[in-house]
Amino acid sequence: MRWIGPEQGARLLAYGVALGFALPLLAWLDAPVHRPQDEGMLLVYPELIARGLLPHRDFFAIYPPGNFLLLSALYEAVGASIATERLTGFGYRGALVV
């Protein structure tokens, strides 16, 4: 049996703590809609982009198009849903933490 050193143990403990904080946040996927206009835009605008329309030219958008383009690609791959949109937001927050 191989023993882990103090550095690996500290790293595993840090990963465990981060996972312990992140797992309860996944319950957020089924939370009720708090800002219906924002979540509605994040569901509709990527579908408009998939049809060939461009933000700021063909429809009014108050946000930059990068998020809509990423969501449009994800919706094409896995389907448009609130869970896909929220998991994408969860991924953004995770990337910021890292």
C-alpha angles and dihedrals in degrees: 000000000000119000120217120231126235092263093055091044092053090048092050090048091051091050090049093051091048091049090047090056095042100049097064088052090065088073083071088077091076096039117123118263109273100180106030095181095053095044090044091055090049090054100042105035096058089052090052089052090051088057090055102262119135126222116243090019107051100019136016115260127174094195130065114265099243095089092045091051092051092046091047090056092046092048090052090051102043106008134264112286141137089247092057091049093047094046088053089053089047088053091051091053092046091052090052091052093050 
